[in-house]
Amino acid sequence: MTDTAAPRVRLPVLRCSWVTQCFLHWPYPPEAVRRLLPQDLEVDEYAGSAWVGLTPFVMTDPRPHPLPALPGLPRFPETNLRTYVRRPGGRRGLWFFSLDVTNPLMLGAQAVGAPYRLARLRVTLAGDRVEYTGRRRLADASYRLVVRCGERRTRPTEFDIWLTSRWRAYTRRLGTLWEVPVEHEPWPLAGATVESLAENLRDAAGLPPCDEEPLAHYSPGVRGVRLGCARPAG
C-alpha cells in the first residue's frame, strides 16, 4: 500500500495546476530499474514488478506562494518519465528519469538535481481524444502519443491509487539526496485507450525494451497543487 492522503505543505514555494494528464505505465523487472537509481533509494514494487510511467500534462497558473491565480498566467506542457521508489525503511516517492518542458524557468530546479530538459511539446485535445507530442532539444529523444479517454472511475482500485498517490519526489545533486514535498487533491481518474504510441524516451533513459502494452489512465487534472521547498532527505 501507499500513502493515501497528501501531507500538508504548509509553506509552498510554488502553486499551480496540472491538467490534461495522461498516465502510461509499464512493468519492469525490479533489477532493471534498480541499477538506474542512487544507492540510497529502493525500488517500490507492486505485484513483484517495478513500474515506469510516462506522464505528459499541461501546467497552468504557476505562481509563487502566496500570489493568487490571475488571468494571463502562463500555461505550458511538460512530460515526465518516472518510477516509484522509497527510502530504506522510509517514505515512498517518485524518481524522475527525465523532465521535458517548454518553459526555461523550470530549469532552475536543476540546482537540486531535477533532470529538466528543454523540449518542443504539444498537447491537442479534441473531444475525448488527446494527442501528445514531444521532441527534446539537442538530443534524439521524442514521442507521439494519442489516447482516447474512457469513463470516469468513481471508485479507483488499490493499484490506481498506488500509481498516482505520491506526495514527494527525490533528486540527487553533489552527493546529497533531496526531497520535494507536494500536496494536491486526489487525481480524478478515467480509463484510456492508447490509439497510437511511438517513443524512445525509455531507451534514452537507459531502460531495456519492454514488450508489454502500457496500462493507460487519463485525468482532467488537479488544481491547487502546492510544491514545497527542496530539502535534504533525512
WOZIBEL-V239643 format. One record per backbone hydrogen bond with DSSP energy under -0.5 kcal/mol. NH is the residue of the N-H (numbers start at 1). CO is the residue of the C=O. E is the energy in kcal/mol with one decimal. If there is no record, write none. Layout:
nh co e
NH CO E
NH CO E
This chain:
nh co e
10 8 -0.9
12 9 -0.5
13 227 -2.8
14 227 -1.6
15 63 -2.6
16 225 -1.6
17 60 -2.2
18 222 -2.5
19 17 -0.5
19 58 -3.0
20 220 -1.6
21 219 -2.1
22 56 -2.3
23 217 -2.5
24 54 -2.1
25 215 -2.0
26 52 -2.2
28 50 -2.9
32 29 -1.4
33 29 -1.0
33 30 -0.6
34 30 -2.7
35 31 -1.4
36 33 -1.8
37 34 -1.7
41 38 -1.7
42 86 -2.9
44 84 -2.7
45 43 -0.7
46 49 -2.5
49 46 -1.7
50 28 -2.6
52 26 -2.4
53 82 -2.8
54 24 -2.3
55 53 -0.5
55 80 -2.9
57 78 -2.5
58 19 -2.6
59 76 -3.1
60 17 -2.5
61 74 -0.8
62 74 -0.7
63 15 -2.2
67 64 -1.8
73 70 -1.5
76 59 -2.2
78 57 -2.4
79 100 -2.6
80 55 -1.4
81 98 -2.3
82 53 -2.6
83 95 -2.2
84 51 -0.7
85 93 -2.3
86 42 -1.8
87 91 -1.8
90 87 -2.7
93 85 -2.7
94 168 -1.8
95 83 -2.2
96 170 -0.6
97 81 -2.6
97 95 -0.5
98 81 -1.5
99 115 -2.0
100 79 -3.0
101 117 -2.3
102 77 -1.2
104 102 -0.7
106 103 -1.6
107 104 -1.5
108 105 -1.5
109 106 -1.8
110 107 -2.1
111 108 -1.7
112 109 -1.5
113 110 -1.9
114 109 -1.7
116 114 -2.3
117 99 -2.5
119 101 -1.9
120 135 -2.9
121 119 -0.7
122 133 -2.3
124 131 -2.8
126 124 -0.5
126 129 -3.0
129 126 -1.8
130 147 -2.7
131 124 -2.7
132 145 -3.3
133 122 -2.4
134 143 -2.2
135 120 -1.9
136 141 -3.1
137 118 -2.3
139 136 -1.1
141 139 -1.4
143 134 -2.4
144 198 -2.4
145 132 -3.1
146 196 -2.7
147 130 -2.6
148 193 -2.5
149 128 -3.2
149 147 -0.5
150 191 -3.2
153 189 -3.4
154 152 -0.9
161 157 -2.1
162 158 -2.3
163 159 -2.2
164 160 -1.2
165 161 -2.9
166 164 -1.5
169 180 -2.1
170 94 -2.9
171 178 -1.9
173 176 -2.4
176 173 -1.9
178 171 -3.1
178 176 -0.5
179 231 -2.8
180 169 -2.7
181 179 -0.5
182 167 -2.2
183 226 -2.0
185 223 -0.6
189 187 -0.7
190 218 -2.3
191 151 -1.4
192 216 -1.0
193 148 -2.6
195 146 -2.6
195 193 -0.7
196 146 -1.6
198 144 -2.2
200 142 -1.9
204 200 -2.3
205 201 -1.3
206 203 -1.4
207 202 -2.3
215 25 -2.7
217 23 -2.3
218 190 -2.6
219 21 -2.9
222 18 -2.4
225 16 -2.4
226 183 -2.6
227 14 -2.9
228 181 -2.9
231 179 -1.9
233 177 -3.0
